[in-house]
């Protein structure tokens, strides 16, 4: 375990030095808590970055657990592959290089847990493309859903962020009101939505 702790610290330092966004401490603890509580054997991650959150999850999953993770930045994929190999987890973590919107149509489930931390304007599209690949009771964790406080603010967002804020509001509205999901929004950090899938027939 010390090896993975040291490697995660190295990745944190690497991400900071290279201005690569990785999951914050609040979201990290939520991921750990859910992985320990739910013991998922199959996880889908949308947004690998450099492999930090995938390694965090796999280190708290059952020994036969598997993660499929998607990233479209080739340089980040290479770096993630290196870190995952060094952690000895390359047999458990499958890295897919490409656009998640396209890859999600091709992969097969079922997944017990989904972690969404990629293009903020695409969250609802990602979820809709993966819904037929969810196991009953699957948990979907969406990071940064409050987007710097803009999503819940009454103030109009800056023009640059208008589409992202609009689409994140649409995502939260969907998971909060669709009867197939039970959702809690954590306001700490940059906001995390945790949704439990009740099944297709709810």
C-alpha positions in Angstrom: 0.0 0.0 0.0 2.9 2.3 0.7 4.0 2.0 -2.9 0.7 3.3 -4.2 0.6 6.1 -1.6 4.0 7.2 -2.7 3.1 7.0 -6.4 -0.2 8.9 -5.9 1.9 11.7 -4.2 4.3 11.7 -7.2 1.3 12.0 -9.6 -0.1 14.9 -7.5 3.3 16.7 -7.8 3.5 15.9 -11.5 0.0 17.2 -12.1 0.7 20.5 -10.2 4.0 21.0 -12.0 2.4 20.5 -15.4 -0.9 22.2 -14.8 -2.9 19.0 -15.3 -6.2 19.0 -13.4 -6.8 16.0 -11.2 -9.5 15.2 -8.7 -9.4 17.3 -5.5 -9.1 16.0 -2.0 -12.9 16.2 -1.3 -13.8 14.3 -4.4 -10.9 11.8 -3.8 -12.3 10.9 -0.4 -15.8 10.5 -1.8 -14.4 8.1 -4.5 -12.6 6.1 -1.8 -15.7 5.9 0.4 -17.9 4.7 -2.4 -15.4 2.2 -3.7 -15.0 0.8 -0.2 -18.8 0.8 0.5 -20.0 -0.6 -2.9 -17.0 -2.9 -3.8 -17.5 -2.4 -7.5 -16.0 -5.0 -9.8 -16.4 -3.1 -13.0 -15.8 0.7 -13.2 -16.0 3.1 -16.1 -14.1 6.3 -15.9 -14.6 9.1 -18.4 -11.6 11.3 -18.3 -8.3 9.5 -17.3 -6.0 12.5 -17.3 -2.8 11.0 -16.0 -4.3 8.0 -14.2 -4.6 9.5 -10.7 -8.3 8.8 -10.0 -8.1 5.3 -11.7 -5.3 4.3 -9.4 -7.1 5.8 -6.4 -10.2 3.7 -7.2 -8.5 0.5 -8.0 -6.5 0.5 -4.8 -9.8 0.5 -2.9 -11.7 -2.0 -5.1 -11.9 -5.8 -4.8 -8.8 -7.7 -6.0 -10.7 -8.9 -9.1 -11.9 -5.4 -9.9 -11.5 -3.8 -13.4 -11.5 -0.3 -14.7 -12.1 0.9 -18.2 -10.9 4.5 -18.5 -11.2 6.9 -21.5 -8.9 9.8 -22.5 -8.5 11.6 -25.8 -5.2 13.5 -25.0 -2.5 11.2 -26.4 0.2 12.7 -24.2 -1.8 12.2 -21.1 -2.6 8.6 -22.1 1.1 7.9 -22.4 1.8 9.4 -19.0 -1.1 7.5 -17.4 0.1 4.2 -18.9 3.5 4.8 -17.4 2.1 5.5 -13.9 -0.4 2.6 -14.1 2.4 0.2 -15.2 4.6 1.3 -12.3 1.7 0.7 -9.9 1.5 -2.9 -11.3 -2.2 -2.4 -12.3 -2.0 -2.6 -16.1 -3.9 -5.9 -16.0 -6.8 -4.2 -14.1 -7.0 -0.8 -15.8 -7.8 -0.7 -19.5 -6.9 2.6 -21.2 -8.9 3.6 -24.2 -7.6 6.5 -26.4 -10.2 8.6 -28.1 -13.4 10.6 -27.9 -15.6 9.3 -25.1 -18.8 10.3 -27.0 -17.8 7.8 -29.7 -16.2 5.1 -27.5 -19.2 4.9 -25.2 -21.3 3.6 -28.1 -18.9 0.8 -28.7 -18.0 -0.6 -25.2 -19.9 -3.2 -23.3 -21.0 -3.2 -19.7 -22.3 -3.8 -17.3 -20.6 -1.3 -15.0 -21.2 -1.1 -11.2 -19.7 2.4 -11.0 -19.1 5.3 -13.4 -16.9 8.3 -12.7 -17.4 11.3 -15.0 -14.6 13.9 -15.0 -14.2 15.0 -18.6 -15.7 17.7 -20.9 -18.2 19.4 -18.6 -20.6 20.3 -21.4 -20.9 16.6 -22.3 -21.9 15.1 -19.0 -25.6 14.4 -19.9 -24.6 13.0 -23.3 -22.1 10.6 -21.6 -24.7 9.4 -19.1 -27.3 8.8 -21.7 -24.9 6.8 -23.8 -23.9 4.6 -20.9 -27.3 4.0 -19.3 -27.9 0.7 -21.1 -24.6 -0.4 -19.7 -25.3 0.2 -16.0 -25.9 -2.6 -13.6 -28.9 -2.2 -11.3 -27.8 -0.2 -8.3 -24.8 1.3 -10.2 -23.4 4.5 -8.8 -22.6 7.4 -11.1 -20.2 10.1 -9.7 -19.9 13.3 -11.6 -17.2 15.7 -10.6 -17.1 19.5 -10.8 -20.8 19.8 -11.3 -21.1 23.2 -9.7 -18.4 24.7 -11.8 -16.8 27.3 -9.6 -20.2 28.1 -8.1 -21.7 29.3 -11.4 -24.2 26.5 -11.8 -26.2 27.5 -8.7 -25.5 31.2 -8.9 -28.3 33.6 -9.8 -25.7 35.8 -11.6 -25.5 35.2 -15.4 -22.3 33.3 -16.2 -19.6 34.9 -18.3 -20.2 34.3 -22.0 -17.2 32.0 -22.2 -18.8 29.6 -19.7 -22.5 30.0 -20.6 -22.8 26.7 -22.5 -20.9 24.7 -19.9 -23.1 26.1 -17.1 -26.3 25.5 -19.1 -25.4 21.9 -19.8 -24.3 21.1 -16.2 -27.7 22.5 -15.1 -29.3 20.1 -17.5 -27.3 17.2 -16.2 -28.2 18.0 -12.6 -31.9 18.5 -13.5 -31.9 15.1 -15.3 -30.3 13.0 -12.5 -32.4 14.9 -9.8 -35.8 14.4 -11.5 -35.6 11.2 -13.6 -37.2 8.4 -11.5 -34.4 5.9 -12.5 -31.9 7.9 -10.3 -31.6 8.9 -6.7 -29.1 11.7 -6.5 -27.3 13.6 -3.8 -25.2 16.8 -4.6 -22.2 17.4 -2.5 -21.4 21.1 -2.4 -17.9 20.8 -1.0 -15.0 21.5 -3.4 -16.3 22.2 -6.9 -19.4 20.0 -6.4 -19.9 16.3 -6.8 -23.2 14.6 -7.9 -23.6 11.0 -6.7 -26.5 9.2 -8.5 -27.7 5.7 -7.8 -29.3 3.9 -10.7 -32.5 2.2 -9.7 -32.9 0.2 -13.0 -34.5 0.8 -16.4 -38.0 0.1 -15.3 -38.3 2.7 -12.5 
